[in-house]
Amino acid sequence: MASLNRKKIAKTSNSTAKKTKEKSEKPKKLKDDFSINFHSKNQIQDNAFLENIEKVETQLSKSKIAKTLAARRGPFTFKKFCKNYWKKLFLIFLGALIFNLGIQVFLSRSETIPSGLTGVASLLQFSVPETKPYFAIIYFATNIPLFLIFWRKIQKKNFLYLTLIFMVFQILINFGLTLPQVEKFIHTVINFVSFDWTSTKAYEMNLTFLILLNCTIGAIFVAIGISLIWKAGGSTGGTDIIVYYYTTKYKKSIGNISVLVNIISGIIFVTIFNFLRPNVTQGEYPYPIVFGLREFSTFLYIFIVGQTINILYPKYKKVTLLIIPSDIHKVIAYFRLINYWHSYRIIKFRSGFTGNISYKIETTVLLLESKELIQDLKIVDPKVWITATTIHSQSGNFLTSYVEE
């Protein structure tokens, strides 16, 4: 709907006309300022304004931007299949590769227990080294109960299918990485020291900095892998299925919810691991270490993974766009052309620099959808000026279908 705020200037006598004119100049400037709030197909009650928009919309429908939009929204074709579906598969494969490298190459060296159900397979791997080649199969088996529990609760079955595809990729990649020849090559090429540091006194006393170094690098690898898989529309399974359910239900940050869930599981797994494989101390340090660098590295891992995911995949992060176009009709016509799904406000103002009347548009969007929107607006109006401000808190309903599809 459109609302125009106008102020009437009272008539005054001739004797005070000059003073009244000076006082009335400010209200006259405010007369030029108004805001229009509307959503979707609601109409602006200004015939001339609407006519201009309709003319521009007709022109846009025959332009480059219309072809771009048609390609996005058109019928499902083999070309679109290759562009979208195979891209998802590639991201999941790449994410699975990076994820497994982080665990098998770095976290295993520092004996960092990954949080979530990955920790179950890791506990077995550290306690019974013979199970290392079967890490991914054990992890898949621990995920079966979660799939059964959440299959009906999660409406987006595509998420579950892509998560299953990750499981398949992980089994294949883990099998390849744990082959004796491959494992020997990786541990020879990717090595920060030339000796077996795990046999030193510092390692026995849980004091070596290499524990933290391997933990940090491994956590970054795991976080990058997880982020790629989230971007593809799937997950790494385990507690990520629980995280997905609650983040989509309550529209919360994936990284923050993940940290909360992983801290709980991390405490459980570290406690169990201390009983299964206690820290070794000898000689001059007779006291048993209950919480050493090995345990600290587990919680460092949780923090790094959570923060890295927040940076790489800020799913529900929002920004407010301030759009100042050279031609307001083009932007509104574009919004109508794409059936723009968020509310926005049009403000008329007088430029302090030129003194001319101009328009600006304010709208709040998801950070992940803002990039595509800004690219389109630059095509529609090459001279458009756009600024983005991060939203730190917000209440009320907000359409998030863009990142759920």
C-alpha positions in Angstrom: 0.0 0.0 0.0 1.0 3.6 -0.5 0.8 6.3 2.0 1.5 10.0 1.3 2.2 12.3 4.3 1.3 15.8 3.3 1.1 18.9 5.5 -1.1 21.8 4.8 0.3 25.3 5.1 -2.1 27.7 6.8 -2.9 31.0 5.1 -1.5 34.0 6.8 -2.1 37.8 6.6 -0.1 40.0 4.2 1.7 41.7 7.1 3.5 38.5 8.2 3.7 36.9 4.7 7.5 37.1 4.6 8.0 35.3 7.9 5.3 32.8 7.1 7.0 32.0 3.8 10.3 31.4 5.5 8.7 29.1 8.1 6.7 27.3 5.4 9.8 26.4 3.3 10.7 23.5 5.6 7.2 21.9 5.4 7.3 22.3 1.6 10.6 20.3 1.6 8.9 17.7 3.7 6.1 17.7 1.2 8.6 16.1 -1.2 9.4 13.3 1.2 7.1 10.3 1.4 7.4 6.5 1.8 5.6 3.7 -0.1 5.3 0.3 1.5 4.1 -2.6 -0.6 4.7 -6.2 -1.1 4.4 -8.6 -4.1 1.7 -7.4 -6.5 0.1 -4.6 -4.4 -0.4 -1.5 -6.4 0.9 2.1 -5.9 -2.0 4.5 -6.2 -0.3 6.9 -8.6 -1.5 6.5 -12.2 1.5 8.3 -13.8 3.9 6.3 -11.7 2.3 3.0 -12.6 2.2 3.8 -16.3 5.9 4.5 -16.3 6.6 1.2 -14.5 4.4 -0.8 -16.9 6.3 0.8 -19.9 9.6 -0.1 -18.4 8.4 -3.6 -17.4 7.5 -4.2 -21.1 10.9 -3.0 -22.1 12.6 -5.2 -19.5 10.6 -8.3 -20.6 12.5 -8.1 -24.0 15.9 -7.3 -22.5 19.0 -9.3 -21.4 17.7 -9.6 -17.8 14.5 -11.3 -19.0 16.5 -14.0 -20.8 18.5 -14.5 -17.6 15.3 -14.9 -15.5 13.7 -17.2 -18.1 16.8 -19.4 -17.9 16.5 -19.6 -14.1 12.7 -20.2 -14.0 12.2 -22.1 -17.2 11.4 -25.8 -17.7 13.7 -28.4 -16.4 16.2 -29.2 -19.2 19.3 -31.4 -19.6 21.4 -28.2 -19.6 19.8 -27.1 -16.3 20.3 -30.6 -14.9 24.0 -30.5 -15.7 24.4 -27.0 -14.3 22.5 -27.5 -11.0 22.4 -31.2 -10.2 26.0 -32.1 -11.2 27.3 -29.1 -9.4 25.7 -30.3 -6.2 27.2 -33.8 -6.7 30.6 -32.2 -7.4 30.4 -30.1 -4.2 29.4 -33.1 -2.1 32.3 -35.2 -3.5 34.8 -32.3 -2.9 33.3 -31.7 0.5 33.6 -35.5 1.4 37.2 -35.5 0.2 38.2 -32.5 2.3 36.2 -33.7 5.3 38.0 -37.1 5.2 41.4 -35.6 4.7 40.8 -33.4 7.8 39.9 -36.5 10.0 42.3 -39.1 8.6 45.4 -36.9 8.0 45.3 -34.3 10.8 42.8 -35.1 13.6 43.9 -38.7 13.8 47.5 -37.5 14.5 46.4 -35.2 17.4 43.9 -37.8 18.7 41.2 -35.1 18.6 37.8 -36.6 19.0 35.4 -35.1 16.4 32.1 -34.2 17.9 28.8 -35.7 16.9 28.4 -39.3 15.6 31.8 -38.9 13.8 33.2 -39.2 17.4 31.7 -42.8 17.7 33.7 -44.0 14.7 36.8 -42.0 15.8 36.6 -43.6 19.3 36.7 -47.1 17.7 39.4 -46.0 15.3 41.7 -44.7 18.1 40.9 -47.6 20.5 41.1 -50.4 17.8 43.4 -49.2 15.0 42.3 -52.2 12.9 38.9 -50.5 12.3 40.4 -47.5 10.6 39.6 -48.7 7.0 36.0 -49.2 8.1 35.6 -45.7 9.6 33.0 -44.6 7.0 31.0 -47.8 7.2 30.8 -47.5 11.0 29.8 -43.9 10.7 27.1 -44.8 8.2 25.8 -47.5 10.5 25.5 -45.1 13.4 23.5 -42.7 11.2 20.7 -45.3 10.4 18.7 -44.6 13.6 18.8 -40.8 12.9 17.5 -41.3 9.4 14.7 -43.4 10.7 13.7 -40.9 13.4 13.9 -37.7 11.2 12.7 -39.2 7.8 9.1 -38.0 8.5 10.0 -34.9 10.5 12.1 -33.4 7.7 9.9 -32.3 4.8 12.8 -31.6 2.4 13.6 -35.1 1.3 16.2 -33.8 -1.1 18.3 -32.9 1.9 18.2 -36.5 3.1 19.0 -37.9 -0.3 22.0 -35.7 -0.7 23.2 -36.6 2.8 23.0 -40.3 1.7 25.0 -39.5 -1.4 27.7 -37.9 0.9 27.7 -41.2 2.9 28.4 -43.2 -0.3 31.2 -40.8 -1.3 32.7 -40.9 2.2 32.8 -44.7 2.2 34.6 -44.7 -1.2 37.0 -41.9 -0.3 37.8 -43.3 3.2 38.6 -46.7 1.6 41.0 -45.0 -0.8 42.7 -42.9 1.9 43.3 -45.8 4.2 44.9 -48.0 1.6 48.5 -48.7 2.9 50.2 -47.2 -0.1 48.0 -44.1 -0.1 48.2 -43.7 3.6 52.0 -44.0 3.6 52.3 -41.4 0.8 50.0 -38.9 2.5 51.7 -39.2 5.9 55.1 -38.8 4.2 54.2 -35.8 2.0 52.0 -34.0 4.6 54.3 -34.0 7.7 55.5 -31.0 9.8 58.4 -32.9 11.4 60.9 -35.4 10.2 60.7 -37.7 13.3 58.0 -39.7 15.0 56.9 -37.0 17.4 54.2 -39.4 18.9 57.0 -41.3 20.7 58.5 -38.4 22.5 58.2 -37.6 26.2 56.3 -34.4 25.3 53.6 -36.4 23.6 53.4 -38.8 26.5 52.8 -35.9 28.8 50.4 -34.3 26.4 52.5 -31.1 26.0 53.4 -30.9 22.3 52.2 -28.0 20.3 51.8 -30.4 17.3 48.6 -31.6 18.8 47.1 -28.1 18.5 48.6 -27.6 15.1 47.1 -30.8 13.7 43.8 -30.1 15.4 43.5 -26.6 14.0 44.3 -27.6 10.4 42.1 -30.6 10.7 39.2 -28.6 12.1 39.5 -26.1 9.2 39.5 -28.9 6.6 36.4 -30.5 8.3 34.6 -27.1 8.4 35.3 -26.4 4.7 34.1 -29.9 3.8 30.9 -29.4 5.9 30.2 -26.0 4.4 30.5 -27.2 0.8 28.1 -30.1 1.6 25.6 -27.6 3.3 25.9 -25.4 0.2 25.0 -28.3 -2.0 21.9 -28.9 0.0 23.0 -31.9 2.0 24.9 -32.6 5.2 27.6 -34.9 6.7 24.9 -36.7 8.6 25.1 -37.5 12.3 24.2 -34.6 14.5 24.0 -32.4 11.4 20.6 -34.0 10.7 19.5 -32.8 14.2 21.1 -29.4 13.5 19.3 -29.1 10.2 15.9 -29.9 11.7 16.2 -27.2 14.4 17.8 -24.6 12.3 15.1 -24.8 9.6 12.4 -24.9 12.3 13.6 -21.9 14.3 15.7 -20.1 11.5 18.9 -20.1 13.6 22.5 -20.1 12.6 23.9 -23.5 11.6 27.3 -22.8 13.1 25.8 -21.7 16.5 23.4 -24.6 16.8 26.2 -27.0 15.7 28.5 -25.7 18.4 25.8 -26.3 21.1 25.1 -29.8 20.0 28.8 -30.7 19.5 29.8 -29.4 22.9 27.4 -31.8 24.5 28.5 -34.7 22.4 32.2 -33.7 22.8 32.0 -33.8 26.6 30.5 -37.4 26.4 33.1 -38.7 23.9 36.1 -37.1 25.7 35.0 -38.7 29.0 34.6 -42.1 27.3 38.0 -41.8 25.6 39.7 -41.0 28.8 38.6 -44.3 30.2 39.4 -46.3 27.0 42.7 -44.6 26.4 44.0 -42.5 29.3 46.8 -40.0 28.8 50.2 -41.6 29.4 52.6 -40.1 31.9 55.9 -41.4 33.1 58.9 -40.7 35.3 59.0 -37.3 36.9 55.3 -36.6 36.1 53.5 -39.3 38.1 50.1 -37.6 38.2 47.5 -38.7 35.6 46.4 -36.0 33.2 42.6 -35.9 33.0 42.3 -32.8 30.8 45.3 -32.3 28.6 46.0 -30.8 25.2 44.3 -33.9 23.6 41.1 -33.1 25.4 41.5 -29.3 24.9 42.0 -29.9 21.2 38.5 -31.5 20.9 36.8 -28.3 22.2 39.1 -26.2 20.1 38.0 -28.2 17.1 34.3 -27.6 18.0 34.9 -23.8 18.2 36.9 -23.6 14.9 34.4 -25.7 13.0 31.4 -23.7 14.3 33.0 -20.3 13.5 34.3 -21.4 10.1 30.9 -22.7 9.0 29.3 -19.3 10.1 31.7 -17.5 7.9 31.5 -19.8 4.8 27.8 -20.7 5.0 25.8 -18.0 6.9 22.5 -19.5 5.9 20.1 -17.2 7.8 22.3 -14.1 8.0 20.4 -11.1 6.8 21.4 -7.7 5.3 19.4 -4.5 4.6 20.0 -3.2 1.1 19.7 0.5 0.4 19.2 0.9 -3.3 19.5 4.3 -5.0 18.7 3.9 -8.7 19.1 6.4 -11.5 15.6 5.4 -12.6 13.2 4.1 -9.9 10.8 2.7 -12.5 13.4 0.2 -13.8 14.0 -1.3 -10.3 10.3 -1.5 -9.5 9.6 -3.0 -12.9 12.3 -5.6 -12.2 10.8 -6.4 -8.8 7.4 -7.0 -10.4 9.0 -9.0 -13.2 10.6 -11.5 -10.7 7.6 -11.4 -8.3 10.0 -10.1 -5.6 9.3 -12.1 -2.5 10.4 -9.6 0.3 8.7 -6.4 1.4 10.4 -3.2 0.5 9.9 0.6 1.0 10.3 3.4 -1.5 11.4 6.7 -0.1 11.3 10.0 -2.0 14.0 12.5 -1.0 15.8 15.6 -2.1 19.5 15.2 -2.8 21.7 17.4 -0.6 24.4 17.4 -3.3 22.4 18.2 -6.4 19.1 19.5 -4.9 17.2 17.1 -7.2 14.3 14.9 -6.2 15.4 11.2 -6.0 14.2 7.8 -4.8 15.7 5.1 -2.7 14.5 1.6 -1.8 15.1 -0.3 1.4 14.6 -4.0 1.6 15.9 -6.8 3.9 17.2 -10.0 2.3 19.2 -13.0 3.1 23.0 -12.5 2.6 23.1 -15.6 0.4 20.4 -14.2 -2.0 21.7 -10.7 -2.0 24.6 -11.4 -4.4 22.3 -12.6 -7.2 19.9 -9.7 -6.6 22.7 -7.1 -6.8 24.0 -8.6 -10.0 20.5 -8.4 -11.6 20.1 -4.8 -10.4 23.4 -3.8 -12.0 22.1 -5.2 -15.3 18.8 -3.4 -15.0 20.3 -0.1 -14.0 24.1 0.1 -14.5 24.3 3.4 -12.5 22.5 2.0 -9.5 24.1 2.6 -6.0 23.7 -0.2 -3.5 24.9 -0.5 0.1 24.4 -3.5 2.4 24.1 -3.3 6.2 24.3 -6.5 8.4 21.2 -7.2 10.5 22.2 -8.4 14.0 18.7 -9.0 15.4 15.3 -9.4 13.9 11.9 -10.6 15.0 8.9 -11.6 13.0 8.3 -13.9 10.0 10.8 -13.9 7.1 10.6 -15.8 3.9 13.6 -18.2 3.6 12.6 -20.4 0.6 15.6 -19.2 -1.4 18.0 -21.1 0.9 15.6 -24.0 1.5 15.2 -25.0 -2.1 
